[in-house]
Amino acid sequence: LSVLCSAILSSYLLGERLNLLGKLGCLLSLVGSTVMVIHAPEDEEVTTLEEMTSKLKEPGFLAYAAILLALCFLLIFCLAPRYGQSNILIYLAICSVIGAFSVSSVKGLGIAIKGFFAGQPVLQNPLTWILVITLVASITTQINYLNKSLDIFNTSLVFPIYYVLFTTIVITTSIILFKEWVTMTVVDIIGTVCGFLTIILGVFLLHAFKDMDVSFGNLPQVLQNEQPAPVTRDDKNILIEVDNSSIAPEDKPKVFMLYT
């Protein structure tokens, strides 16, 4: 609902317009995300901080987290100063990559809060404070670069693209962290892939045709204004009509040029 609400509110309150293809991209993004969520398996039950610690120490997740950190540093220090003002994907990619750490921290802190009310010594566990620091740092970074993106680019474009990237990163992180792919059936795998491809198509429609003035009102005119592609002929002896028969009077002789 955040995608639809941001598009509607930015249109009425900020005067920003989202063309027909952009609206279709929002719809496809929502449909693709819904399909992915429907076919996503249930995560493995983790009830204590010790179990969460063992999950975070697994080599697969450590390698994945290292890749995300390297990608985040590359985006922040190399790509953002050069292309952040002109490319909408740079700032939003930073927010999405950092979102993997914020969601994982929220998951761990939720377990810590449950343990605290159950009388467990969660405050003495170092993981609790690591998760708090990670959550504060990640959320601060996300808010910073999201505000930068909103200051530069159209709100109707920022929120859908950010929603799609963030959802994809979070689902991928959850699959790697909790080994959800082990229990996935063939139908779930196909549904997840189809949902992901639908999201990619929605993002493409949002980003590639954002400058086109396409709406339900002028759609017939846009289709009629398309020029037919020229016909290429390979014959060396071609009879070319110079005068346009539809414009020239019928009583005038037609002029032809013969090329050999």
Secondary structure as a PSIPRED ss2 file (coil, helix, strand):
# PSIPRED VFORMAT (PSIPRED V4.0)

   1 L C   1.000  0.000  0.000
   2 S H   0.000  1.000  0.000
   3 V H   0.000  1.000  0.000
   4 L H   0.000  1.000  0.000
   5 C H   0.000  1.000  0.000
   6 S H   0.000  1.000  0.000
   7 A H   0.000  1.000  0.000
   8 I H   0.000  1.000  0.000
   9 L H   0.000  1.000  0.000
  10 S H   0.000  1.000  0.000
  11 S H   0.000  1.000  0.000
  12 Y H   0.000  1.000  0.000
  13 L H   0.000  1.000  0.000
  14 L C   1.000  0.000  0.000
  15 G C   1.000  0.000  0.000
  16 E C   1.000  0.000  0.000
  17 R C   1.000  0.000  0.000
  18 L C   1.000  0.000  0.000
  19 N C   1.000  0.000  0.000
  20 L H   0.000  1.000  0.000
  21 L H   0.000  1.000  0.000
  22 G H   0.000  1.000  0.000
  23 K H   0.000  1.000  0.000
  24 L H   0.000  1.000  0.000
  25 G H   0.000  1.000  0.000
  26 C H   0.000  1.000  0.000
  27 L H   0.000  1.000  0.000
  28 L H   0.000  1.000  0.000
  29 S H   0.000  1.000  0.000
  30 L H   0.000  1.000  0.000
  31 V H   0.000  1.000  0.000
  32 G H   0.000  1.000  0.000
  33 S H   0.000  1.000  0.000
  34 T H   0.000  1.000  0.000
  35 V H   0.000  1.000  0.000
  36 M H   0.000  1.000  0.000
  37 V H   0.000  1.000  0.000
  38 I H   0.000  1.000  0.000
  39 H H   0.000  1.000  0.000
  40 A C   1.000  0.000  0.000
  41 P C   1.000  0.000  0.000
  42 E C   1.000  0.000  0.000
  43 D C   1.000  0.000  0.000
  44 E C   1.000  0.000  0.000
  45 E C   1.000  0.000  0.000
  46 V C   1.000  0.000  0.000
  47 T C   1.000  0.000  0.000
  48 T C   1.000  0.000  0.000
  49 L H   0.000  1.000  0.000
  50 E H   0.000  1.000  0.000
  51 E H   0.000  1.000  0.000
  52 M H   0.000  1.000  0.000
  53 T H   0.000  1.000  0.000
  54 S H   0.000  1.000  0.000
  55 K H   0.000  1.000  0.000
  56 L H   0.000  1.000  0.000
  57 K C   1.000  0.000  0.000
  58 E C   1.000  0.000  0.000
  59 P H   0.000  1.000  0.000
  60 G H   0.000  1.000  0.000
  61 F H   0.000  1.000  0.000
  62 L H   0.000  1.000  0.000
  63 A H   0.000  1.000  0.000
  64 Y H   0.000  1.000  0.000
  65 A H   0.000  1.000  0.000
  66 A H   0.000  1.000  0.000
  67 I H   0.000  1.000  0.000
  68 L H   0.000  1.000  0.000
  69 L H   0.000  1.000  0.000
  70 A H   0.000  1.000  0.000
  71 L H   0.000  1.000  0.000
  72 C H   0.000  1.000  0.000
  73 F H   0.000  1.000  0.000
  74 L H   0.000  1.000  0.000
  75 L H   0.000  1.000  0.000
  76 I H   0.000  1.000  0.000
  77 F H   0.000  1.000  0.000
  78 C H   0.000  1.000  0.000
  79 L H   0.000  1.000  0.000
  80 A H   0.000  1.000  0.000
  81 P H   0.000  1.000  0.000
  82 R H   0.000  1.000  0.000
  83 Y H   0.000  1.000  0.000
  84 G C   1.000  0.000  0.000
  85 Q C   1.000  0.000  0.000
  86 S C   1.000  0.000  0.000
  87 N C   1.000  0.000  0.000
  88 I H   0.000  1.000  0.000
  89 L H   0.000  1.000  0.000
  90 I H   0.000  1.000  0.000
  91 Y H   0.000  1.000  0.000
  92 L H   0.000  1.000  0.000
  93 A H   0.000  1.000  0.000
  94 I H   0.000  1.000  0.000
  95 C H   0.000  1.000  0.000
  96 S H   0.000  1.000  0.000
  97 V H   0.000  1.000  0.000
  98 I H   0.000  1.000  0.000
  99 G H   0.000  1.000  0.000
 100 A H   0.000  1.000  0.000
 101 F H   0.000  1.000  0.000
 102 S H   0.000  1.000  0.000
 103 V H   0.000  1.000  0.000
 104 S H   0.000  1.000  0.000
 105 S H   0.000  1.000  0.000
 106 V H   0.000  1.000  0.000
 107 K H   0.000  1.000  0.000
 108 G H   0.000  1.000  0.000
 109 L H   0.000  1.000  0.000
 110 G H   0.000  1.000  0.000
 111 I H   0.000  1.000  0.000
 112 A H   0.000  1.000  0.000
 113 I H   0.000  1.000  0.000
 114 K H   0.000  1.000  0.000
 115 G H   0.000  1.000  0.000
 116 F H   0.000  1.000  0.000
 117 F H   0.000  1.000  0.000
 118 A C   1.000  0.000  0.000
 119 G C   1.000  0.000  0.000
 120 Q C   1.000  0.000  0.000
 121 P C   1.000  0.000  0.000
 122 V H   0.000  1.000  0.000
 123 L H   0.000  1.000  0.000
 124 Q H   0.000  1.000  0.000
 125 N C   1.000  0.000  0.000
 126 P H   0.000  1.000  0.000
 127 L H   0.000  1.000  0.000
 128 T H   0.000  1.000  0.000
 129 W H   0.000  1.000  0.000
 130 I H   0.000  1.000  0.000
 131 L H   0.000  1.000  0.000
 132 V H   0.000  1.000  0.000
 133 I H   0.000  1.000  0.000
 134 T H   0.000  1.000  0.000
 135 L H   0.000  1.000  0.000
 136 V H   0.000  1.000  0.000
 137 A H   0.000  1.000  0.000
 138 S H   0.000  1.000  0.000
 139 I H   0.000  1.000  0.000
 140 T H   0.000  1.000  0.000
 141 T H   0.000  1.000  0.000
 142 Q H   0.000  1.000  0.000
 143 I H   0.000  1.000  0.000
 144 N H   0.000  1.000  0.000
 145 Y H   0.000  1.000  0.000
 146 L H   0.000  1.000  0.000
 147 N H   0.000  1.000  0.000
 148 K H   0.000  1.000  0.000
 149 S H   0.000  1.000  0.000
 150 L H   0.000  1.000  0.000
 151 D H   0.000  1.000  0.000
 152 I H   0.000  1.000  0.000
 153 F C   1.000  0.000  0.000
 154 N C   1.000  0.000  0.000
 155 T H   0.000  1.000  0.000
 156 S H   0.000  1.000  0.000
 157 L H   0.000  1.000  0.000
 158 V H   0.000  1.000  0.000
 159 F H   0.000  1.000  0.000
 160 P H   0.000  1.000  0.000
 161 I H   0.000  1.000  0.000
 162 Y H   0.000  1.000  0.000
 163 Y H   0.000  1.000  0.000
 164 V H   0.000  1.000  0.000
 165 L H   0.000  1.000  0.000
 166 F H   0.000  1.000  0.000
 167 T H   0.000  1.000  0.000
 168 T H   0.000  1.000  0.000
 169 I H   0.000  1.000  0.000
 170 V H   0.000  1.000  0.000
 171 I H   0.000  1.000  0.000
 172 T H   0.000  1.000  0.000
 173 T H   0.000  1.000  0.000
 174 S H   0.000  1.000  0.000
 175 I H   0.000  1.000  0.000
 176 I H   0.000  1.000  0.000
 177 L H   0.000  1.000  0.000
 178 F H   0.000  1.000  0.000
 179 K C   1.000  0.000  0.000
 180 E H   0.000  1.000  0.000
 181 W H   0.000  1.000  0.000
 182 V H   0.000  1.000  0.000
 183 T H   0.000  1.000  0.000
 184 M C   1.000  0.000  0.000
 185 T C   1.000  0.000  0.000
 186 V H   0.000  1.000  0.000
 187 V H   0.000  1.000  0.000
 188 D H   0.000  1.000  0.000
 189 I H   0.000  1.000  0.000
 190 I H   0.000  1.000  0.000
 191 G H   0.000  1.000  0.000
 192 T H   0.000  1.000  0.000
 193 V H   0.000  1.000  0.000
 194 C H   0.000  1.000  0.000
 195 G H   0.000  1.000  0.000
 196 F H   0.000  1.000  0.000
 197 L H   0.000  1.000  0.000
 198 T H   0.000  1.000  0.000
 199 I H   0.000  1.000  0.000
 200 I H   0.000  1.000  0.000
 201 L H   0.000  1.000  0.000
 202 G H   0.000  1.000  0.000
 203 V H   0.000  1.000  0.000
 204 F H   0.000  1.000  0.000
 205 L H   0.000  1.000  0.000
 206 L H   0.000  1.000  0.000
 207 H H   0.000  1.000  0.000
 208 A H   0.000  1.000  0.000
 209 F C   1.000  0.000  0.000
 210 K C   1.000  0.000  0.000
 211 D C   1.000  0.000  0.000
 212 M C   1.000  0.000  0.000
 213 D C   1.000  0.000  0.000
 214 V C   1.000  0.000  0.000
 215 S C   1.000  0.000  0.000
 216 F C   1.000  0.000  0.000
 217 G C   1.000  0.000  0.000
 218 N C   1.000  0.000  0.000
 219 L H   0.000  1.000  0.000
 220 P H   0.000  1.000  0.000
 221 Q H   0.000  1.000  0.000
 222 V H   0.000  1.000  0.000
 223 L H   0.000  1.000  0.000
 224 Q H   0.000  1.000  0.000
 225 N C   1.000  0.000  0.000
 226 E C   1.000  0.000  0.000
 227 Q C   1.000  0.000  0.000
 228 P C   1.000  0.000  0.000
 229 A C   1.000  0.000  0.000
 230 P C   1.000  0.000  0.000
 231 V C   1.000  0.000  0.000
 232 T C   1.000  0.000  0.000
 233 R C   1.000  0.000  0.000
 234 D C   1.000  0.000  0.000
 235 D C   1.000  0.000  0.000
 236 K C   1.000  0.000  0.000
 237 N C   1.000  0.000  0.000
 238 I E   0.000  0.000  1.000
 239 L E   0.000  0.000  1.000
 240 I E   0.000  0.000  1.000
 241 E E   0.000  0.000  1.000
 242 V C   1.000  0.000  0.000
 243 D C   1.000  0.000  0.000
 244 N C   1.000  0.000  0.000
 245 S C   1.000  0.000  0.000
 246 S C   1.000  0.000  0.000
 247 I C   1.000  0.000  0.000
 248 A C   1.000  0.000  0.000
 249 P C   1.000  0.000  0.000
 250 E C   1.000  0.000  0.000
 251 D C   1.000  0.000  0.000
 252 K C   1.000  0.000  0.000
 253 P C   1.000  0.000  0.000
 254 K C   1.000  0.000  0.000
 255 V C   1.000  0.000  0.000
 256 F E   0.000  0.000  1.000
 257 M E   0.000  0.000  1.000
 258 L E   0.000  0.000  1.000
 259 Y E   0.000  0.000  1.000
 260 T C   1.000  0.000  0.000
